[in-house]
Amino acid sequence: MAKLSLWSRAGELIERITRSSSPADGLLDTAATADWVIDGLARWASHPVEYIVPVSHGAAIAGVRGGSLAFTTPDYEAQIAPEMLAAYRARRDAFAETGSPALPAGLNLGAQLFALQQADPRVLDGVTLMPYAQYWAWLLTGIAASEVTSLGCHSDLWNPLAGSFSPMARQLGWAGKFGPLVGAGDVVGTLKTDLADRLGFASEVKVLAGLHDSNAALYAARSYPEITGGEATVLSTGTWFVAMRAPELGVDLDLTTLPEARDCLVNVDVFGKPVPSARFMGGREIESLIEIDTRRVDILPDQPHLLAAVAGVLDSGAMVLPTLAPGTGPFPDAACRWVNRPVDWYARRAAACLYAALVADVSLDLIGSRENLLVEGRFAEAQVFVRALAALRPQTRVFTANAHTDVSFGALRLIDPDLRPDGDLVEVVPLADHLNAYKAAWHEGLGSRA
């Protein structure tokens, strides 16, 4: 889903518009999204827009040649032929070098580039490459750039400890094709004159390089003293649940402590520092279980019914065992199954939320999360999920904030790092229900996979 949001200088959200985007034939609909972005920006011509900050997920790449796209951006879920993927993995660097695990389909940007070149050896001739966030900056300014939160997002292209392109990216000639490295908060340029005229904007509107979406959530979280005052983790929830443990001062990251095979990785924050992370496709899994698109349905009205259903779920031992998104998360090779699947609609939804909390609990343990945890994103409003997570982690203070503004607020802080959110964090009250026995039964159901 594509989003545009308009903010005041004081950090107040004025308006947000969205567009559903459906990849076709394994390719992103970049051109259609670009038309929508231009039309969307034009509706705000009467506002004194000063800055534009692009944000994107980290598993998409764009290449331009002669002022236009050189190839259509692949969708990261598009499958790559097994023999081609095997050939690529024989070339990629070790996890200890990049912090990038070997992921399915095109979740590693290197795999996308490799597949493109296998299909057409000349596809990258004369091309300037950019992570997807920086493509939108290029579209608006005509100036190419790259930045590290996107390059460092399980791409196989970046060495987070050295702060440079990976050996493979250099050996295959990809590193030299990327736009110049800039900071996420750096101004890439101003709006192209013809575009500014078309939009009705002042030509001096500045466009920042932008950043990876989960890193934007992390940067937003760092505006709270509870997250900046010591060891802390941000759990960003959407299609993906991404746990990112903010680096501790004076502590060197040891990649050997992260289990690559369990969807652990190293992200890179806006300051270029490595961030131990773990992921699973929590939003996709929950929506598969409850058959609701939570992006389009307000989940708040049902919260009392779901909370009331928890006791029955625990008493019956109803639970979901992972994994609904094969190849991802802390149990990538496990096959999902229900145990004592409830007939009641609310009980099934409550069990799905408990499932997400149990998987999140494992992921947080894998990256050493301990003291403070901020849950942000649309599932921060799911009371069964956040309260179960707080109950499963009694040693951790679990907080929520505004569930719909943290990614864009993090982008806004690139313009003004001193900006603070309107409101405090809310500490989550754990479920009163005793979850220890349920957790033990869930792990016993996993057997050796746990």
C-alpha positions as CSV (number, residue, x, y, z in Angstrom):
1,M,0.0,0.0,0.0
2,A,1.4,3.4,-1.0
3,K,0.8,6.4,1.4
4,L,1.2,10.1,1.2
5,S,1.0,12.2,4.4
6,L,1.0,16.0,5.0
7,W,2.5,17.3,8.2
8,S,2.8,20.7,9.9
9,R,6.2,22.0,11.1
10,A,5.0,21.4,14.6
11,G,4.6,17.7,14.0
12,E,0.8,17.5,13.5
13,L,-0.6,15.2,10.9
14,I,-2.8,17.2,8.5
15,E,-3.9,14.6,6.0
16,R,-3.1,11.1,4.8
17,I,-4.1,9.4,1.5
18,T,-3.4,5.8,0.5
19,R,-3.4,3.7,-2.6
20,S,-3.6,-0.1,-2.9
21,S,-0.9,-1.5,-5.1
22,S,-0.9,-5.0,-6.4
23,P,2.2,-6.4,-8.1
24,A,1.5,-8.1,-11.4
25,D,3.7,-10.8,-13.0
26,G,6.2,-10.5,-10.3
27,L,6.8,-6.7,-10.9
28,L,5.9,-3.6,-8.9
29,D,3.5,-1.1,-10.5
30,T,6.0,1.7,-10.2
31,A,4.7,3.8,-13.1
32,A,1.1,3.8,-11.8
33,T,2.3,4.6,-8.3
34,A,4.4,7.5,-9.7
35,D,1.3,8.9,-11.4
36,W,-0.7,8.6,-8.1
37,V,2.2,10.3,-6.1
38,I,2.2,13.3,-8.5
39,D,-1.6,13.6,-8.4
40,G,-1.6,13.3,-4.6
41,L,1.1,15.9,-4.1
42,A,-0.8,18.3,-6.4
43,R,-3.8,18.3,-4.1
44,W,-1.6,20.0,-1.5
45,A,-0.4,22.9,-3.7
46,S,-2.2,25.4,-1.4
47,H,0.0,24.4,1.5
48,P,3.4,25.9,2.0
49,V,5.2,22.6,1.4
50,E,9.0,22.9,2.2
51,Y,10.3,19.3,2.3
52,I,9.4,15.9,0.8
53,V,10.8,12.8,2.5
54,P,10.5,9.4,0.7
55,V,10.2,6.1,2.7
56,S,10.1,2.6,1.3
57,H,10.5,-1.0,2.4
58,G,14.0,-2.3,1.9
59,A,13.6,-5.1,-0.6
60,A,13.1,-3.1,-3.8
61,I,15.5,-1.5,-6.2
62,A,15.3,0.8,-9.2
63,G,17.7,1.4,-12.1
64,V,17.6,4.5,-14.4
65,R,19.2,5.1,-17.7
66,G,18.7,8.2,-19.9
67,G,16.2,9.8,-17.6
68,S,13.8,6.8,-17.3
69,L,13.5,3.4,-15.6
70,A,15.9,0.9,-17.2
71,F,13.9,-2.1,-15.9
72,T,10.6,-2.7,-14.0
73,T,11.3,-3.1,-10.3
74,P,10.9,-6.8,-9.2
75,D,8.4,-7.7,-6.5
76,Y,10.4,-9.3,-3.6
77,E,7.8,-12.1,-3.4
78,A,8.3,-13.2,-7.0
79,Q,9.9,-16.6,-7.0
80,I,13.4,-17.1,-8.5
81,A,14.2,-20.3,-10.3
82,P,15.8,-22.8,-7.8
83,E,18.9,-23.3,-10.0
84,M,19.4,-19.6,-10.3
85,L,18.9,-19.0,-6.6
86,A,21.4,-21.7,-5.9
87,A,23.9,-20.1,-8.3
88,Y,23.4,-16.8,-6.6
89,R,23.9,-18.2,-3.1
90,A,27.2,-19.7,-4.2
91,R,28.4,-16.1,-4.9
92,R,26.9,-14.3,-1.8
93,D,29.1,-13.4,1.2
94,A,28.8,-15.0,4.5
95,F,26.4,-13.8,7.1
96,A,29.3,-12.7,9.3
97,E,30.3,-10.3,6.5
98,T,26.9,-8.7,5.7
99,G,24.4,-9.5,8.5
100,S,22.1,-10.6,5.7
101,P,20.6,-14.0,6.0
102,A,19.8,-16.1,2.9
103,L,16.1,-15.3,2.3
104,P,13.5,-16.7,0.0
105,A,12.5,-15.3,-3.4
106,G,13.8,-11.8,-3.9
107,L,14.1,-10.6,-0.3
108,N,17.8,-10.2,-0.8
109,L,18.3,-7.4,-3.3
110,G,21.4,-9.1,-4.5
111,A,19.3,-12.0,-5.7
112,Q,17.1,-9.6,-7.6
113,L,20.1,-8.1,-9.4
114,F,21.6,-11.5,-10.1
115,A,18.3,-12.8,-11.6
116,L,17.9,-9.6,-13.8
117,Q,21.4,-10.1,-15.2
118,Q,20.9,-13.8,-15.8
119,A,17.8,-13.0,-17.8
120,D,19.5,-10.2,-19.7
121,P,23.3,-9.8,-19.3
122,R,23.2,-6.2,-20.6
123,V,20.3,-5.0,-18.4
124,L,22.6,-3.0,-16.1
125,D,24.7,-1.5,-18.8
126,G,24.9,2.3,-18.3
127,V,22.4,2.1,-15.4
128,T,22.5,4.0,-12.1
129,L,21.1,1.9,-9.3
130,M,19.1,3.2,-6.3
131,P,17.3,1.7,-3.4
132,Y,13.5,2.2,-3.9
133,A,13.2,5.1,-1.4
134,Q,15.9,7.0,-3.3
135,Y,14.2,6.3,-6.6
136,W,11.3,8.5,-5.5
137,A,13.8,11.2,-4.6
138,W,15.3,10.9,-8.1
139,L,11.8,11.0,-9.7
140,L,11.2,14.4,-8.0
141,T,14.7,15.9,-8.4
142,G,16.4,14.1,-11.3
143,I,19.3,13.4,-8.9
144,A,20.4,9.9,-8.0
145,A,21.6,8.9,-4.5
146,S,21.8,5.9,-2.2
147,E,21.7,5.6,1.6
148,V,22.6,3.1,4.2
149,T,19.3,2.2,5.9
150,S,18.1,0.8,2.6
151,L,21.4,-0.7,1.5
152,G,21.8,-2.3,4.9
153,C,18.4,-4.0,4.9
154,H,19.1,-7.7,4.3
155,S,20.3,-6.8,0.8
156,D,23.6,-8.8,0.7
157,L,25.1,-5.6,-0.7
158,W,26.4,-3.9,2.5
159,N,28.9,-4.7,5.2
160,P,27.3,-3.0,8.3
161,L,30.5,-3.3,10.5
162,A,32.8,-1.8,7.9
163,G,30.2,0.7,6.6
164,S,30.9,-0.1,3.0
165,F,29.6,-2.2,0.1
166,S,30.0,-6.0,0.5
167,P,32.8,-7.9,-1.3
168,M,30.3,-9.5,-3.6
169,A,28.7,-6.1,-4.6
170,R,32.1,-4.9,-5.5
171,Q,33.3,-8.1,-7.3
172,L,30.1,-8.2,-9.5
173,G,30.4,-4.5,-10.4
174,W,27.2,-3.5,-8.7
175,A,28.7,-1.2,-6.1
176,G,30.0,1.2,-8.7
177,K,26.6,1.5,-10.3
178,F,24.8,2.9,-7.2
179,G,24.1,6.6,-6.9
180,P,26.4,8.5,-4.5
181,L,26.0,7.7,-0.8
182,V,24.3,10.3,1.3
183,G,22.7,10.5,4.7
184,A,19.0,9.8,5.0
185,G,18.4,13.4,6.2
186,D,20.5,15.0,3.5
187,V,18.8,17.1,0.8
188,V,19.3,15.4,-2.5
189,G,18.0,18.4,-4.4
190,T,15.0,20.6,-5.1
191,L,11.9,19.8,-7.2
192,K,12.5,19.7,-10.9
193,T,11.3,23.0,-12.4
194,D,8.7,21.5,-14.7
195,L,7.4,19.2,-11.9
196,A,7.1,22.1,-9.5
197,D,5.2,24.1,-12.1
198,R,2.9,21.1,-12.7
199,L,2.3,20.6,-9.0
200,G,1.9,24.3,-8.3
201,F,4.7,24.1,-5.7
202,A,7.5,26.5,-5.1
203,S,10.6,25.3,-7.0
204,E,12.7,25.5,-3.9
205,V,10.9,22.6,-2.2
206,K,13.7,20.4,-0.8
207,V,13.7,16.6,-1.3
208,L,15.5,14.5,1.3
209,A,17.2,11.1,0.5
210,G,14.7,9.3,2.7
211,L,15.1,5.9,4.3
212,H,13.9,2.3,5.0
213,D,10.5,2.2,6.7
214,S,11.3,0.1,9.7
215,N,14.3,2.4,10.4
216,A,12.0,5.4,10.2
217,A,9.9,3.7,13.0
218,L,13.2,3.2,15.0
219,Y,14.1,6.9,14.5
220,A,10.6,8.0,15.6
221,A,10.9,5.8,18.7
222,R,14.2,7.5,19.6
223,S,12.2,10.7,20.3
224,Y,11.0,9.1,23.6
225,P,13.2,9.1,26.7
226,E,12.2,5.6,27.5
227,I,13.8,4.4,24.3
228,T,16.9,6.6,24.3
229,G,17.8,6.1,28.0
230,G,19.3,2.6,27.7
231,E,18.8,-0.8,26.2
232,A,15.6,-0.7,24.1
233,T,13.8,-2.4,21.2
234,V,11.3,-1.2,18.7
235,L,8.8,-3.8,17.3
236,S,7.4,-2.3,14.1
237,T,4.2,-4.1,13.1
238,G,2.6,-4.2,9.7
239,T,2.8,-6.9,7.0
240,W,6.2,-7.7,8.6
241,F,6.9,-7.6,12.3
242,V,10.4,-6.2,12.6
243,A,12.2,-6.1,16.0
244,M,15.1,-3.7,16.1
245,R,17.3,-3.5,19.2
246,A,18.8,0.0,19.5
247,P,22.6,-0.3,19.8
248,E,23.9,0.1,23.3
249,L,26.7,2.7,23.8
250,G,30.1,1.1,24.1
251,V,28.9,-2.4,23.1
252,D,30.3,-4.0,19.9
253,L,28.0,-6.1,17.9
254,D,29.0,-9.7,17.6
255,L,27.3,-11.2,14.5
256,T,28.1,-14.7,15.7
257,T,25.4,-14.4,18.4
258,L,22.6,-13.9,15.8
259,P,21.1,-17.2,14.3
260,E,21.0,-16.5,10.6
261,A,18.7,-19.4,9.9
262,R,16.0,-17.9,12.1
263,D,15.4,-14.7,10.2
264,C,17.7,-12.7,12.3
265,L,19.7,-9.9,10.6
266,V,21.5,-6.7,11.0
267,N,19.8,-3.5,9.9
268,V,21.7,-0.2,9.7
269,D,20.2,2.9,11.4
270,V,20.2,6.5,10.1
271,F,23.6,7.1,11.8
272,G,25.1,4.1,10.0
273,K,25.2,1.9,13.1
274,P,24.4,-1.8,12.9
275,V,21.1,-2.8,14.6
276,P,20.5,-6.4,15.7
277,S,17.0,-7.3,14.2
278,A,14.6,-10.2,13.8
279,R,11.5,-10.5,11.7
280,F,8.5,-12.5,10.9
281,M,5.5,-11.9,8.6
282,G,3.2,-11.3,11.5
283,G,0.6,-9.1,9.8
284,R,0.3,-11.4,6.8
285,E,0.0,-14.4,9.1
286,I,-2.7,-12.8,11.3
287,E,-4.7,-11.7,8.3
288,S,-4.5,-15.2,6.8
289,L,-5.8,-16.7,10.1
290,I,-8.7,-14.2,10.7
291,E,-9.5,-13.5,7.0
292,I,-9.5,-9.7,7.5
293,D,-7.4,-7.1,5.8
294,T,-6.5,-5.0,8.9
295,R,-5.4,-2.1,6.7
296,R,-9.0,-1.6,5.6
297,V,-11.0,-2.6,8.7
298,D,-10.9,-0.7,12.0
299,I,-9.9,-3.3,14.5
300,L,-10.6,-1.3,17.6
301,P,-14.4,-2.0,18.1
302,D,-13.8,-5.7,18.5
303,Q,-11.2,-5.4,21.2
304,P,-13.5,-6.1,24.2
305,H,-14.9,-9.3,22.5
306,L,-11.4,-10.5,21.8
307,L,-10.1,-9.9,25.3
308,A,-13.1,-11.7,26.7
309,A,-12.4,-14.7,24.4
310,V,-8.8,-15.2,25.8
311,A,-9.8,-17.2,28.8
312,G,-11.7,-19.8,26.7
313,V,-8.8,-20.1,24.3
314,L,-6.4,-20.8,27.2
315,D,-8.7,-23.3,28.8
316,S,-9.3,-25.2,25.6
317,G,-5.6,-25.2,24.6
318,A,-6.5,-23.7,21.2
319,M,-3.4,-22.5,19.5
320,V,-1.7,-21.9,16.2
321,L,1.7,-23.5,15.5
322,P,4.1,-21.7,13.0
323,T,4.7,-20.9,10.2
324,L,2.2,-19.5,7.8
325,A,4.8,-17.7,5.7
326,P,7.3,-20.5,4.8
327,G,10.9,-19.6,4.8
328,T,10.5,-16.6,7.1
329,G,10.5,-15.9,10.9
330,P,12.2,-17.9,13.7
331,F,10.7,-21.2,12.5
332,P,11.2,-20.9,8.7
333,D,10.9,-24.7,8.0
334,A,7.9,-25.4,10.2
335,A,4.4,-26.1,8.7
336,C,1.5,-24.2,10.3
337,R,-1.3,-26.1,12.0
338,W,-4.1,-25.5,14.4
339,V,-4.5,-27.3,17.7
340,N,-8.1,-27.5,18.9
341,R,-9.2,-24.9,16.4
342,P,-12.1,-22.9,18.0
343,V,-15.5,-22.7,16.4
344,D,-16.1,-19.3,17.8
345,W,-15.0,-16.4,15.5
346,Y,-13.7,-14.2,18.3
347,A,-11.8,-17.1,19.9
348,R,-10.0,-17.8,16.6
349,R,-9.0,-14.2,16.4
350,A,-7.8,-14.1,19.9
351,A,-5.8,-17.3,19.3
352,A,-4.2,-15.6,16.2
353,C,-3.1,-12.7,18.4
354,L,-1.7,-15.0,21.0
355,Y,0.2,-16.8,18.2
356,A,1.7,-13.5,17.1
357,A,2.7,-12.7,20.6
358,L,4.4,-16.0,21.1
359,V,6.4,-15.7,17.9
360,A,7.4,-12.1,18.7
361,D,8.5,-13.3,22.2
362,V,10.9,-15.8,20.5
363,S,12.2,-13.2,18.0
364,L,12.9,-10.7,20.8
365,D,14.9,-13.3,22.8
366,L,16.9,-14.1,19.7
367,I,18.2,-10.5,19.5
368,G,18.8,-10.2,23.3
369,S,15.9,-7.7,23.9
370,R,15.5,-7.1,27.6
371,E,14.4,-3.8,29.3
372,N,12.2,-1.6,27.2
373,L,10.0,-2.4,24.2
374,L,8.0,-0.1,22.1
375,V,5.4,-1.7,19.8
376,E,4.4,0.5,16.9
377,G,2.3,0.2,13.8
378,R,-1.2,-0.9,13.2
379,F,-1.1,-4.0,15.5
380,A,-0.1,-1.8,18.5
381,E,-3.9,-1.4,18.7
382,A,-4.5,-5.1,19.0
383,Q,-4.9,-5.4,22.8
384,V,-4.7,-9.2,23.0
385,F,-1.4,-9.1,21.1
386,V,0.3,-6.3,23.0
387,R,-1.1,-7.4,26.4
388,A,-0.1,-11.0,25.8
389,L,3.4,-10.0,24.8
390,A,3.7,-8.0,28.0
391,A,2.6,-11.0,30.0
392,L,5.1,-13.3,28.2
393,R,7.9,-10.8,29.0
394,P,7.5,-9.8,32.7
395,Q,11.1,-8.5,32.7
396,T,10.3,-6.0,30.0
397,R,8.4,-2.7,30.1
398,V,6.2,-2.8,27.0
399,F,4.9,0.5,25.6
400,T,2.7,1.6,22.7
401,A,2.5,4.9,21.0
402,N,0.3,6.3,18.2
403,A,-0.2,3.3,15.9
404,H,-0.5,5.1,12.6
405,T,2.1,7.9,12.5
406,D,5.4,6.5,13.7
407,V,7.0,5.7,10.3
408,S,6.1,9.0,8.8
409,F,6.9,10.8,12.1
410,G,10.4,9.2,11.9
411,A,10.7,10.6,8.4
412,L,9.6,14.0,9.7
413,R,12.4,13.9,12.4
414,L,14.9,13.9,9.6
415,I,13.9,17.4,8.9
416,D,13.8,18.4,12.6
417,P,15.7,16.0,14.9
418,D,14.5,17.9,18.0
419,L,10.8,17.2,17.1
420,R,8.9,15.4,19.8
421,P,5.6,13.6,19.5
422,D,2.4,15.0,21.0
423,G,1.8,12.7,23.9
424,D,3.7,10.1,26.0
425,L,4.2,6.4,25.6
426,V,1.6,4.3,27.2
427,E,2.8,1.3,29.3
428,V,0.9,-1.9,28.4
429,V,-1.0,-3.7,31.2
430,P,-0.2,-7.4,30.9
431,L,-3.0,-9.9,30.5
432,A,-4.2,-11.2,33.9
433,D,-4.5,-14.7,32.4
434,H,-1.6,-17.0,33.3
435,L,0.2,-17.7,30.1
436,N,3.1,-19.8,31.3
437,A,1.4,-23.1,30.8
438,Y,0.1,-22.1,27.4
439,K,3.5,-20.9,26.3
440,A,5.0,-24.2,27.5
441,A,2.4,-26.2,25.6
442,W,3.1,-24.1,22.4
443,H,6.8,-24.8,22.6
444,E,6.1,-28.5,23.3
445,G,4.0,-28.6,20.1
446,L,6.9,-27.2,18.2
447,G,9.1,-30.0,19.5
448,S,12.7,-29.8,18.1
449,R,11.8,-26.8,15.9
450,A,11.8,-24.6,19.0
